[in-house]
Amino acid sequence: TTLATGLLIALLTTRAGADSSTVERAVLTIELGEVAFAAAMEAKAHQEGGAIAIVDECNLIYLERLEGTFPAGANVSIGKARTAALFQNPSAFEEIIKGDRTPMIALADFAPLQGGVPIVIGGKVIAAIGVSGAASQVRDEAIAKAGAAALQ
């Protein structure tokens, strides 16, 4: 999959002022999102329900809500993915919030629940995957990790 990943990563080149310098960064393409989703689906061979969301820096790229998943699962998985992408860390912030950071729950699109995992390519977080509605939050995270690992 390394060759496929290398071929599918799109590099954006943007002009940074009049000096014509450029900045290149890897971005998640729909094809890469599908690779991560396929890996997550393989991990779901346990006949679990679930919703799987893949976001770039914060925009939804891919979403699948499997039959039998609770209705809010899609939104929760998107929130977990966005949280992991924006904080560039797994989305499990429950202990931090229980401590002294309760105001964090007021952040927009923040889902401090286990199951959101950054997707890292070339040492940089370019996207994230969030899973909700599997058998447990531990399974949510395991499935998200399998999806993210397919791209690393």
C-alpha positions as CSV (number, residue, x, y, z in Angstrom):
1,T,0.0,0.0,0.0
2,T,3.0,2.3,0.3
3,L,3.2,2.7,-3.5
4,A,-0.6,3.2,-3.7
5,T,-0.4,5.8,-0.9
6,G,2.5,7.6,-2.6
7,L,0.6,7.7,-5.9
8,L,-2.7,8.9,-4.3
9,I,-1.3,11.7,-2.1
10,A,-2.0,15.0,-3.8
11,L,0.4,17.8,-3.2
12,L,-1.0,21.3,-3.2
13,T,1.2,24.1,-4.3
14,T,0.2,27.6,-3.2
15,R,1.8,30.9,-3.8
16,A,3.0,32.7,-0.7
17,G,3.3,36.3,-1.7
18,A,5.0,38.1,-4.6
19,D,8.4,36.3,-4.2
20,S,6.9,33.2,-5.9
21,S,7.9,30.9,-3.0
22,T,5.7,27.9,-2.7
23,V,4.5,25.7,0.1
24,E,3.7,22.0,-0.5
25,R,1.6,19.9,1.8
26,A,0.0,16.5,1.6
27,V,-3.8,16.4,1.6
28,L,-6.3,13.6,1.9
29,T,-7.9,12.7,-1.4
30,I,-11.2,10.8,-1.7
31,E,-9.2,7.8,-2.9
32,L,-7.1,7.9,0.3
33,G,-10.2,8.2,2.4
34,E,-11.5,5.1,0.7
35,V,-8.3,3.2,1.5
36,A,-8.6,4.1,5.2
37,F,-12.3,3.3,5.2
38,A,-11.7,-0.1,3.6
39,A,-9.1,-0.9,6.3
40,A,-11.6,0.1,9.0
41,M,-14.3,-2.1,7.4
42,E,-11.9,-5.1,7.6
43,A,-11.5,-4.4,11.3
44,K,-15.3,-4.4,11.6
45,A,-15.6,-8.1,10.7
46,H,-17.0,-8.7,14.1
47,Q,-20.5,-7.9,12.8
48,E,-20.6,-4.6,14.8
49,G,-22.5,-1.5,13.8
50,G,-20.8,1.8,13.5
51,A,-20.3,5.0,11.7
52,I,-17.0,5.9,10.2
53,A,-16.1,9.5,9.3
54,I,-12.9,10.8,7.7
55,V,-12.1,14.5,7.7
56,D,-9.3,16.6,6.3
57,E,-8.2,19.5,8.5
58,C,-11.8,19.8,9.5
59,N,-14.1,19.2,6.5
60,L,-15.9,15.9,6.0
61,I,-14.4,13.8,3.3
62,Y,-16.1,10.4,3.8
63,L,-18.9,9.1,5.9
64,E,-20.5,5.7,6.2
65,R,-23.2,4.7,8.7
66,L,-23.6,0.9,8.8
67,E,-27.0,-0.6,9.2
68,G,-28.0,-0.9,12.8
69,T,-26.0,2.0,14.1
70,F,-27.7,4.4,16.4
71,P,-28.9,7.6,14.5
72,A,-26.5,10.0,16.2
73,G,-23.5,7.8,15.4
74,A,-22.8,9.6,12.2
75,N,-22.5,13.0,13.9
76,V,-20.5,11.6,16.8
77,S,-18.0,10.0,14.5
78,I,-17.6,13.3,12.6
79,G,-17.0,15.1,15.9
80,K,-14.4,12.5,17.0
81,A,-12.6,12.8,13.7
82,R,-12.7,16.7,13.7
83,T,-11.4,16.7,17.3
84,A,-8.5,14.4,16.4
85,A,-7.7,16.5,13.3
86,L,-7.8,19.9,15.0
87,F,-5.9,18.9,18.1
88,Q,-3.6,16.6,16.1
89,N,-4.0,13.9,18.8
90,P,-6.5,11.1,19.6
91,S,-9.9,12.5,20.6
92,A,-10.0,10.9,24.1
93,F,-10.2,14.0,26.3
94,E,-12.5,12.7,29.0
95,E,-9.9,12.7,31.8
96,I,-8.8,16.2,30.9
97,I,-12.4,17.4,31.0
98,K,-13.1,15.6,34.3
99,G,-10.1,17.4,35.7
100,D,-9.7,21.2,35.4
101,R,-10.7,21.7,31.7
102,T,-14.5,21.5,31.7
103,P,-14.8,24.7,29.6
104,M,-13.4,22.7,26.7
105,I,-16.9,21.1,26.2
106,A,-18.0,24.5,24.8
107,L,-15.7,24.2,21.8
108,A,-17.5,23.9,18.4
109,D,-17.3,20.4,16.8
110,F,-15.6,19.0,19.8
111,A,-16.3,15.4,20.7
112,P,-13.9,14.5,23.6
113,L,-14.7,10.7,23.2
114,Q,-12.4,7.8,22.5
115,G,-12.5,6.8,18.8
116,G,-10.9,9.7,16.8
117,V,-7.4,9.1,15.5
118,P,-5.2,11.4,13.4
119,I,-4.0,10.3,10.0
120,V,-0.3,11.1,9.7
121,I,1.6,11.1,6.4
122,G,5.2,12.3,6.1
123,G,5.3,13.2,9.8
124,K,2.3,15.6,9.5
125,V,-1.3,15.2,10.5
126,I,-3.3,15.6,7.2
127,A,-6.6,14.2,8.3
128,A,-8.4,12.1,10.9
129,I,-10.8,9.2,11.2
130,G,-13.5,8.9,13.8
131,V,-15.6,5.8,14.6
132,S,-18.8,5.7,16.8
133,G,-21.3,2.9,17.5
134,A,-19.1,-0.2,17.6
135,A,-19.4,-2.5,20.6
136,S,-17.4,-0.1,22.9
137,Q,-15.3,3.0,22.8
138,V,-12.2,0.7,22.9
139,R,-13.5,-0.9,19.7
140,D,-14.3,2.5,18.2
141,E,-10.6,3.5,18.7
142,A,-9.2,0.1,17.5
143,I,-11.2,0.5,14.3
144,A,-10.1,4.1,13.8
145,K,-6.5,3.1,14.3
146,A,-6.8,0.3,11.7
147,G,-8.1,2.8,9.2
148,A,-5.4,5.4,10.0
149,A,-2.7,2.7,9.8
150,A,-3.7,1.8,6.3
151,L,-2.3,5.1,5.1
152,Q,1.0,5.1,7.1
